[in-house]
Amino acid sequence: MGKTFVEKVLAVKAGLPEVFPGQIVEVTPDLGMSHDNTAAIIRIFQKIGIERVRDPGKFVVILDHVVPAAQVQYAENHREIREFVRSQGIRFYDVGRGICHQVVVEEGLARPGWLILGADSHTTTYGALGAFSAGIGRSEMAALWATSKLWLKVPTTLRIELMGKLPEFVTAKDVILHLIGRLGADGALYRAVEFVGPLVEEMSISERLVLCNMAAEMGTKNAYIPPDETTFSYLRGRDVAAFEPLLPDRDAEYEEILRFDLSDLEPQVARPHTVDNVVPVSEVEGVRVDQVVLGTCTNGRLEDLRLATEVMGGRPVAEGVRMLIIPASREVWARAAAEGLLEKFVAAGAMVLNPGCGPCLGAHQGVLAPGEVCISTSNRNFRGRMGSPQAEIYLASPAVAAATAVTGAIADPRRLT
């Protein structure tokens, strides 16, 4: 019987001839990633009683959550992190470089066949490049610093085959919202997910990142897209050549195989207060909003900004609406500026912020007041996620967010053209 991708990669990283679902294996990751939560990890690491990180070259720290620091507490944490990474020799990206998941991809730190563990639930993102990538806790990251090894349970695999051609202004974000709505927030709980099929093969790297990023909202352990020429071309453009792709066998055994033809898919929206509360945009059209957020690790890339300006079509942001534009990285920011995209947003009345997580974690840069309504291209809409527990968050694609910004209420972008 053939093997799935996750069975292959975990066998390699555990140094075993083969592994099986449910088996506990000790693995050595190729990369460990953390962000602002590194300050808390440092304190756990110090309790272990080991002074030096075992293999600092295999770790990266990226400040992105509250950047620049919004309070003294955050400033103190950032200072502690800077001192620690400097003393340990850990690769470090300071405030302003961008959101951790975007930076890891841009810097060529996510590669086919790699095992990446990150102290963030959306570490699943790097599966878009053919890696096994999963989120872990702070204590686990501290243990990784100390030993460079960690136990993992081999998950079963859910294979999702996507077919058809997406209609105009229907995006990868609509695809993954639709899948989460169909499968539920626990539909892939501790299962690996393989996204395959003609629709996936036609997607850009940016679109694939969206699928794998939000797969975390189905409870998946990791998400994976088989690397192909699109992957290799992207990596060549980043001067990345050292990797060994791993592909599932044709006769691999899956826990479940699901097939979806999405040729007739409409723009999708996740209603408050759960990501799996998904409906077509037509069911929520007309809901007034106070704030529109375009950005985050899900949809803050150049393709997203281009799509939003296309939908806005030179129209101004509606009166009474705050539109926040948050490029996912300094590179995205600079390229968007060079293309004139940021100028278009500013001319429309939007606010362009520095690269980072922004209001997604509810700490700064656009937190919501009680009773306010926000539509966001981010990945979570839990109660209190962006500030007040009495606020409401809707999740949607950049196209729907842009249409909403210029109309003042949730709108179908197809109706504006």
C-alpha positions as CSV (number, residue, x, y, z in Angstrom):
1,M,0.0,0.0,0.0
2,G,1.3,3.5,-0.9
3,K,1.9,6.3,1.5
4,T,0.4,9.8,1.9
5,F,2.6,12.8,2.0
6,V,2.4,13.1,5.7
7,E,3.4,9.5,6.2
8,K,6.4,10.0,4.0
9,V,7.7,13.2,5.4
10,L,7.3,12.2,9.1
11,A,9.1,8.9,8.4
12,V,12.0,10.8,6.9
13,K,12.2,13.3,9.7
14,A,11.9,10.6,12.3
15,G,14.6,8.5,10.6
16,L,12.3,5.5,10.2
17,P,11.6,3.3,7.2
18,E,7.9,3.9,7.5
19,V,5.3,5.3,9.9
20,F,1.5,4.7,10.3
21,P,-1.4,6.9,11.3
22,G,-1.8,7.1,15.1
23,Q,1.9,6.3,15.7
24,I,3.9,8.7,18.0
25,V,7.2,9.6,16.4
26,E,10.2,11.8,17.5
27,V,11.0,14.2,14.7
28,T,13.7,16.8,14.0
29,P,12.1,19.8,12.2
30,D,13.9,21.8,9.5
31,L,12.6,25.1,10.9
32,G,11.0,26.4,14.1
33,M,9.2,29.7,14.0
34,S,7.9,32.1,16.6
35,H,6.8,35.8,16.8
36,D,6.0,38.2,19.5
37,N,5.1,35.2,21.7
38,T,8.8,34.5,21.9
39,A,9.0,36.5,25.1
40,A,6.8,34.0,26.8
41,I,8.7,31.1,25.2
42,I,12.0,32.6,26.6
43,R,10.6,32.4,30.1
44,I,9.6,28.8,29.7
45,F,13.0,27.9,28.2
46,Q,14.8,29.5,31.1
47,K,12.9,27.2,33.5
48,I,14.3,24.2,31.7
49,G,17.7,25.2,32.9
50,I,19.5,25.1,29.6
51,E,21.4,28.3,28.7
52,R,21.9,27.8,24.9
53,V,19.5,26.9,22.1
54,R,20.7,23.6,20.7
55,D,20.7,24.5,17.0
56,P,19.9,28.2,16.6
57,G,20.4,28.1,12.8
58,K,17.1,26.1,12.6
59,F,15.0,28.8,14.2
60,V,13.6,32.2,13.2
61,V,11.8,34.9,15.2
62,I,9.7,37.5,13.5
63,L,8.0,40.4,15.3
64,D,4.7,41.1,13.7
65,H,1.7,41.0,16.1
66,V,1.9,44.4,17.8
67,V,4.3,46.4,15.7
68,P,5.3,49.0,16.4
69,A,4.8,48.4,20.1
70,A,1.5,49.9,21.3
71,Q,2.1,49.7,25.0
72,V,5.1,49.6,27.4
73,Q,4.5,45.9,28.0
74,Y,4.9,45.1,24.3
75,A,8.0,47.3,24.1
76,E,9.6,45.5,27.0
77,N,8.7,42.1,25.3
78,H,10.3,43.2,22.1
79,R,13.4,44.4,23.8
80,E,13.7,41.0,25.6
81,I,13.3,39.2,22.4
82,R,15.9,41.3,20.6
83,E,18.5,40.7,23.3
84,F,17.7,36.9,23.4
85,V,18.0,36.3,19.6
86,R,21.2,38.4,19.5
87,S,22.8,36.3,22.3
88,Q,21.6,33.0,20.9
89,G,22.4,33.7,17.2
90,I,18.8,33.1,16.0
91,R,17.7,34.5,12.7
92,F,15.6,37.5,13.4
93,Y,13.3,39.9,11.6
94,D,12.4,43.0,13.5
95,V,9.2,45.2,13.4
96,G,8.2,46.3,9.9
97,R,9.5,43.3,7.9
98,G,6.1,41.8,7.8
99,I,3.7,39.1,9.0
100,C,5.6,35.9,10.0
101,H,3.9,33.6,7.5
102,Q,4.5,35.9,4.6
103,V,8.1,36.6,5.6
104,V,8.9,32.9,6.0
105,V,7.7,32.3,2.4
106,E,9.4,35.4,0.9
107,E,12.7,34.5,2.6
108,G,12.7,31.0,1.1
109,L,12.4,29.4,4.5
110,A,9.5,27.2,3.5
111,R,10.5,24.5,1.1
112,P,9.0,21.3,-0.4
113,G,9.7,18.2,1.8
114,W,10.5,20.3,4.9
115,L,9.1,19.9,8.4
116,I,8.2,23.3,9.9
117,L,6.8,23.8,13.4
118,G,5.7,27.3,14.4
119,A,4.3,28.8,17.6
120,D,1.2,30.0,15.7
121,S,-1.9,28.1,14.6
122,H,-1.6,29.3,11.0
123,T,1.7,27.8,10.5
124,T,-0.3,25.4,8.3
125,T,0.3,28.1,5.6
126,Y,3.6,26.7,4.4
127,G,2.0,23.5,3.1
128,A,1.2,25.6,0.0
129,L,4.9,25.1,-0.9
130,G,4.8,21.3,-0.3
131,A,6.0,21.4,3.3
132,F,4.6,19.7,6.4
133,S,3.9,22.7,8.6
134,A,2.0,22.7,11.8
135,G,1.3,24.9,14.8
136,I,2.6,24.0,18.3
137,G,2.4,25.6,21.7
138,R,4.9,27.8,23.5
139,S,6.1,25.0,25.8
140,E,6.7,22.8,22.8
141,M,8.7,25.5,21.1
142,A,10.8,25.9,24.3
143,A,11.4,22.2,24.2
144,L,12.5,22.4,20.6
145,W,15.0,25.1,21.4
146,A,16.4,22.8,24.1
147,T,16.5,19.6,22.1
148,S,15.8,20.2,18.4
149,K,13.3,17.3,18.6
150,L,9.6,16.9,19.3
151,W,7.0,14.2,19.5
152,L,4.2,14.2,16.9
153,K,1.3,11.8,16.3
154,V,1.1,10.7,12.6
155,P,-2.3,12.0,11.4
156,T,-4.7,10.3,9.0
157,T,-5.2,12.2,5.8
158,L,-8.3,13.8,4.2
159,R,-7.9,14.3,0.5
160,I,-9.9,17.2,-1.0
161,E,-10.1,17.3,-4.8
162,L,-11.2,20.6,-6.3
163,M,-12.5,20.9,-9.8
164,G,-14.1,23.4,-12.1
165,K,-13.3,27.0,-13.0
166,L,-14.0,29.8,-10.5
167,P,-16.4,32.5,-11.8
168,E,-15.2,36.1,-12.0
169,F,-14.5,37.7,-8.6
170,V,-14.7,34.3,-6.8
171,T,-11.4,33.6,-5.2
172,A,-9.4,31.1,-3.2
173,K,-10.8,32.7,0.0
174,D,-14.3,31.9,-1.2
175,V,-13.2,28.3,-1.8
176,I,-11.8,27.8,1.6
177,L,-14.7,29.5,3.4
178,H,-17.1,27.3,1.5
179,L,-15.1,24.2,2.5
180,I,-15.0,25.2,6.1
181,G,-18.7,25.9,6.0
182,R,-19.4,22.5,4.5
183,L,-17.0,20.5,6.8
184,G,-17.3,22.5,10.0
185,A,-14.7,23.9,12.4
186,D,-13.8,20.4,13.5
187,G,-14.2,18.7,10.1
188,A,-10.5,18.0,9.8
189,L,-9.6,17.8,13.5
190,Y,-6.0,16.5,13.8
191,R,-6.2,15.2,10.3
192,A,-3.7,16.1,7.5
193,V,-5.4,17.7,4.5
194,E,-4.2,17.3,0.9
195,F,-5.6,19.9,-1.5
196,V,-5.4,18.5,-5.1
197,G,-7.2,18.7,-8.4
198,P,-7.3,20.9,-11.6
199,L,-8.6,23.9,-9.7
200,V,-5.7,23.8,-7.2
201,E,-3.1,23.2,-10.0
202,E,-4.2,26.5,-11.7
203,M,-3.9,28.5,-8.5
204,S,-1.0,30.9,-7.9
205,I,1.2,30.6,-4.9
206,S,-0.7,33.4,-3.3
207,E,-4.0,31.6,-3.7
208,R,-2.5,28.3,-2.4
209,L,-1.3,30.1,0.7
210,V,-4.9,31.2,1.3
211,L,-6.1,27.6,1.2
212,C,-3.4,26.2,3.6
213,N,-3.6,29.2,5.9
214,M,-7.3,28.9,6.6
215,A,-7.3,25.1,6.7
216,A,-6.4,25.6,10.4
217,E,-10.0,26.7,10.8
218,M,-11.1,23.2,10.0
219,G,-8.9,21.9,12.8
220,T,-6.4,20.4,10.5
221,K,-2.9,19.4,11.8
222,N,-1.4,20.4,8.5
223,A,-2.4,21.3,5.0
224,Y,-0.5,20.4,1.9
225,I,-0.5,21.0,-1.8
226,P,1.7,18.8,-4.0
227,P,4.6,21.0,-5.3
228,D,4.7,21.4,-9.1
229,E,6.2,23.8,-11.6
230,T,4.3,26.7,-10.1
231,T,6.0,26.0,-6.8
232,F,9.4,25.4,-8.3
233,S,9.2,28.6,-10.4
234,Y,8.4,30.6,-7.3
235,L,11.3,29.2,-5.4
236,R,13.7,29.8,-8.3
237,G,12.6,33.4,-8.2
238,R,13.7,33.4,-4.5
239,D,17.0,31.7,-5.3
240,V,16.0,28.6,-3.4
241,A,17.2,25.3,-4.8
242,A,18.1,23.1,-1.9
243,F,15.0,20.9,-1.3
244,E,13.7,17.4,-2.0
245,P,10.0,17.3,-2.8
246,L,7.8,14.5,-1.4
247,L,4.7,13.5,-3.2
248,P,1.9,11.1,-2.1
249,D,1.8,7.7,-3.8
250,R,-1.0,7.1,-6.3
251,D,-2.2,4.2,-4.2
252,A,-2.0,6.0,-0.9
253,E,-4.7,5.1,1.6
254,Y,-6.8,8.1,2.8
255,E,-9.2,8.3,5.7
256,E,-11.6,10.1,3.3
257,I,-11.7,11.6,-0.2
258,L,-14.0,14.5,-0.9
259,R,-14.6,16.0,-4.3
260,F,-16.0,19.5,-5.1
261,D,-16.9,21.1,-8.4
262,L,-16.8,24.8,-7.7
263,S,-17.7,26.1,-11.1
264,D,-20.9,27.7,-9.8
265,L,-19.5,29.0,-6.5
266,E,-20.7,32.4,-5.3
267,P,-18.7,34.8,-3.2
268,Q,-18.8,33.5,0.4
269,V,-19.0,35.3,3.8
270,A,-18.5,33.9,7.3
271,R,-21.0,35.5,9.7
272,P,-20.3,36.2,13.4
273,H,-19.1,34.6,15.5
274,T,-17.6,31.4,14.0
275,V,-15.6,30.8,10.8
276,D,-17.8,27.9,9.8
277,N,-21.0,30.1,9.8
278,V,-20.6,30.5,6.1
279,V,-23.3,31.7,3.6
280,P,-23.3,33.1,0.0
281,V,-22.8,36.9,0.0
282,S,-26.4,37.2,-1.2
283,E,-27.7,36.2,2.2
284,V,-25.9,39.0,4.0
285,E,-26.0,41.8,1.4
286,G,-27.0,45.1,2.8
287,V,-25.5,44.6,6.3
288,R,-24.1,48.0,7.3
289,V,-20.4,48.0,8.3
290,D,-18.2,50.5,10.3
291,Q,-14.8,49.1,9.3
292,V,-13.2,47.1,6.4
293,V,-9.9,45.4,6.9
294,L,-7.9,44.4,3.9
295,G,-4.7,42.5,4.8
296,T,-3.4,39.8,7.3
297,C,-1.5,36.6,6.6
298,T,-4.5,35.3,4.7
299,N,-5.1,38.1,2.2
300,G,-2.5,40.8,2.5
301,R,-0.5,40.0,-0.7
302,L,-0.1,41.9,-3.9
303,E,-2.8,39.9,-5.7
304,D,-5.2,40.8,-3.0
305,L,-4.5,44.5,-3.2
306,R,-4.7,44.5,-7.0
307,L,-8.1,42.8,-6.9
308,A,-9.4,45.3,-4.3
309,T,-8.5,48.3,-6.4
310,E,-10.0,46.7,-9.4
311,V,-13.3,46.2,-7.6
312,M,-13.3,49.7,-6.1
313,G,-12.8,51.1,-9.6
314,G,-11.8,54.6,-8.4
315,R,-14.9,54.9,-6.2
316,P,-14.4,56.5,-2.7
317,V,-14.8,54.7,0.5
318,A,-18.3,55.2,1.7
319,E,-19.0,57.9,4.3
320,G,-18.9,56.5,7.8
321,V,-16.7,53.6,6.9
322,R,-13.1,53.1,7.9
323,M,-11.0,51.1,5.5
324,L,-7.7,49.8,6.7
325,I,-5.1,48.5,4.2
326,I,-2.4,46.4,5.8
327,P,0.2,44.8,3.3
328,A,1.5,41.5,4.6
329,S,5.1,42.5,4.3
330,R,7.5,45.3,3.5
331,E,8.1,43.7,0.1
332,V,4.4,43.7,-0.7
333,W,4.1,47.3,0.6
334,A,6.9,48.5,-1.7
335,R,5.6,46.7,-4.7
336,A,2.1,48.0,-4.1
337,A,3.5,51.5,-3.8
338,A,5.5,51.1,-7.0
339,E,2.4,50.0,-8.9
340,G,0.4,52.9,-7.6
341,L,-2.0,50.7,-5.6
342,L,-1.4,52.4,-2.3
343,E,-2.0,55.8,-3.9
344,K,-5.3,54.6,-5.2
345,F,-6.3,53.4,-1.7
346,V,-5.3,56.7,-0.1
347,A,-7.1,58.7,-2.8
348,A,-10.3,56.7,-2.1
349,G,-10.1,57.6,1.6
350,A,-8.5,54.4,3.0
351,M,-5.8,54.3,5.6
352,V,-2.6,52.4,4.6
353,L,-0.8,50.9,7.7
354,N,2.6,49.4,8.2
355,P,3.1,45.7,7.5
356,G,1.9,43.5,10.4
357,C,-1.0,41.7,11.9
358,G,-2.9,44.9,12.7
359,P,-6.3,44.6,14.3
360,C,-6.5,40.8,13.6
361,L,-5.5,40.0,17.2
362,G,-7.4,42.8,18.8
363,A,-4.5,44.6,20.3
364,H,-4.1,47.8,18.3
365,Q,-4.6,49.5,14.9
366,G,-8.3,49.4,14.5
367,V,-9.9,47.6,17.4
368,L,-13.7,47.6,17.4
369,A,-16.1,49.4,19.8
370,P,-19.2,47.7,21.2
371,G,-21.9,47.4,18.5
372,E,-19.6,48.0,15.6
373,V,-19.5,45.8,12.5
374,C,-16.4,44.9,10.6
375,I,-15.8,42.9,7.4
376,S,-12.3,41.5,7.2
377,T,-10.1,39.4,4.9
378,S,-8.5,37.8,8.0
379,N,-9.0,34.2,9.1
380,R,-11.0,34.4,12.4
381,N,-14.1,36.2,13.5
382,F,-14.5,34.9,17.1
383,R,-16.3,37.1,19.6
384,G,-13.9,39.7,20.9
385,R,-11.3,38.9,18.2
386,M,-10.9,42.5,17.2
387,G,-11.7,44.3,20.4
388,S,-15.1,44.5,22.0
389,P,-17.0,41.2,22.5
390,Q,-20.1,43.2,21.5
391,A,-18.7,43.9,18.0
392,E,-19.4,41.7,15.0
393,I,-16.9,40.4,12.5
394,Y,-17.7,39.1,9.0
395,L,-15.0,37.3,7.0
396,A,-14.8,37.6,3.2
397,S,-12.5,37.9,0.2
398,P,-10.6,41.1,-0.9
399,A,-13.2,41.5,-3.7
400,V,-16.2,41.4,-1.2
401,A,-14.3,43.6,1.2
402,A,-13.6,46.2,-1.5
403,A,-17.2,46.2,-2.7
404,T,-18.4,46.6,0.9
405,A,-15.9,49.5,1.5
406,V,-17.3,51.6,-1.4
407,T,-21.0,50.9,-0.7
408,G,-21.0,51.0,3.1
409,A,-22.7,47.6,3.4
410,I,-21.8,44.1,2.6
411,A,-22.0,43.8,-1.2
412,D,-21.4,41.4,-4.0
413,P,-18.5,42.6,-6.1
414,R,-20.1,41.2,-9.3
415,R,-22.9,43.9,-9.0
416,L,-20.5,46.8,-9.2
417,T,-19.1,46.0,-12.6
